[in-house]
Amino acid sequence: MKYWIMSLAIALASFPAFAGEKEVRMQVLGAVCPSCAYGLEKQFMRMDGVKAFDVDFKAGIVSVCVRDDVQFKDEELSKIFKETGYSYKGKEERAACQKS
């Protein structure tokens, strides 16, 4: 019985619907208005595992709430930001998403 319960717990923990979430905060240059950032939001919200998107225009921070298993590579982010007219300067990850 213990083996069955442990197996079930492992299976549920590895299933994406039960995965936790994290916040990826990216420093960008050029994000100055809501209409300008709409293209960025569309790009990120199409990605698998992305749950929410937000921009702090004053600080130049794009925040994306994603499942724990989602990983962004710097090369991938640089390309996304360049295609939408922004300059990507780096990222940091936080253990949980900030609720607005």
C-alpha positions as CSV (number, residue, x, y, z in Angstrom):
1,M,0.0,0.0,0.0
2,K,2.8,2.5,0.9
3,Y,4.4,1.8,-2.5
4,W,1.2,2.6,-4.4
5,I,0.7,5.8,-2.5
6,M,4.3,6.9,-3.0
7,S,4.1,6.1,-6.8
8,L,0.9,8.1,-7.1
9,A,2.5,11.1,-5.3
10,I,5.5,11.0,-7.6
11,A,3.3,10.7,-10.7
12,L,1.1,13.7,-9.6
13,A,4.1,15.8,-8.7
14,S,5.6,15.3,-12.1
15,F,2.4,16.0,-14.0
16,P,2.5,19.7,-15.3
17,A,-1.0,20.5,-14.1
18,F,0.3,20.0,-10.5
19,A,3.6,21.7,-11.0
20,G,4.3,24.8,-9.1
21,E,5.0,28.2,-10.6
22,K,7.8,30.7,-10.7
23,E,8.3,34.3,-11.9
24,V,10.9,35.1,-14.5
25,R,11.7,38.8,-14.4
26,M,13.6,40.2,-17.4
27,Q,15.3,43.6,-17.7
28,V,14.5,45.3,-21.0
29,L,15.1,48.6,-22.7
30,G,12.4,50.3,-24.8
31,A,9.3,49.1,-23.0
32,V,7.6,52.4,-22.6
33,C,3.9,52.1,-23.3
34,P,1.1,49.5,-23.1
35,S,0.4,49.4,-26.8
36,C,4.1,48.9,-27.5
37,A,4.3,45.9,-25.1
38,Y,1.2,44.2,-26.6
39,G,3.4,42.4,-29.2
40,L,5.6,41.1,-26.4
41,E,2.6,39.8,-24.4
42,K,1.3,38.0,-27.5
43,Q,4.7,36.3,-27.9
44,F,4.9,35.1,-24.4
45,M,1.3,34.1,-23.9
46,R,1.6,31.7,-26.9
47,M,4.3,29.7,-25.1
48,D,3.5,26.5,-23.3
49,G,3.5,26.9,-19.6
50,V,3.2,30.7,-19.5
51,K,0.4,31.7,-17.1
52,A,0.6,35.5,-16.8
53,F,2.5,38.5,-18.3
54,D,3.1,41.9,-16.9
55,V,5.3,44.9,-17.6
56,D,6.6,47.6,-15.2
57,F,7.4,50.4,-17.7
58,K,9.0,52.6,-15.1
59,A,11.5,50.0,-14.1
60,G,11.9,48.3,-17.5
61,I,10.9,44.9,-16.2
62,V,8.9,42.3,-18.0
63,S,7.5,39.6,-15.6
64,V,6.2,36.3,-16.7
65,C,4.6,33.7,-14.4
66,V,5.4,30.2,-15.7
67,R,5.3,26.6,-14.5
68,D,8.3,25.5,-12.6
69,D,9.5,23.3,-15.4
70,V,9.7,26.1,-18.0
71,Q,13.2,27.3,-18.8
72,F,14.0,30.3,-20.9
73,K,17.5,30.5,-22.6
74,D,19.1,33.9,-22.9
75,E,19.5,33.4,-26.7
76,E,15.7,32.7,-27.0
77,L,14.8,35.8,-25.0
78,S,17.2,38.0,-26.9
79,K,15.6,36.9,-30.1
80,I,12.0,37.5,-28.8
81,F,12.8,41.0,-27.5
82,K,14.8,42.0,-30.6
83,E,11.9,40.9,-32.9
84,T,9.5,43.1,-31.0
85,G,11.9,46.1,-30.9
86,Y,13.4,45.9,-27.4
87,S,16.8,45.2,-26.0
88,Y,17.1,42.2,-23.5
89,K,19.5,42.8,-20.6
90,G,19.1,39.8,-18.4
91,K,16.8,37.8,-16.2
92,E,16.2,36.6,-12.7
93,E,13.9,33.9,-11.4
94,R,11.8,34.0,-8.2
95,A,10.3,31.0,-6.4
96,A,6.7,32.3,-6.7
97,C,4.7,34.6,-8.9
98,Q,3.7,38.0,-7.5
99,K,0.0,38.4,-7.5
100,S,-1.2,41.7,-8.9
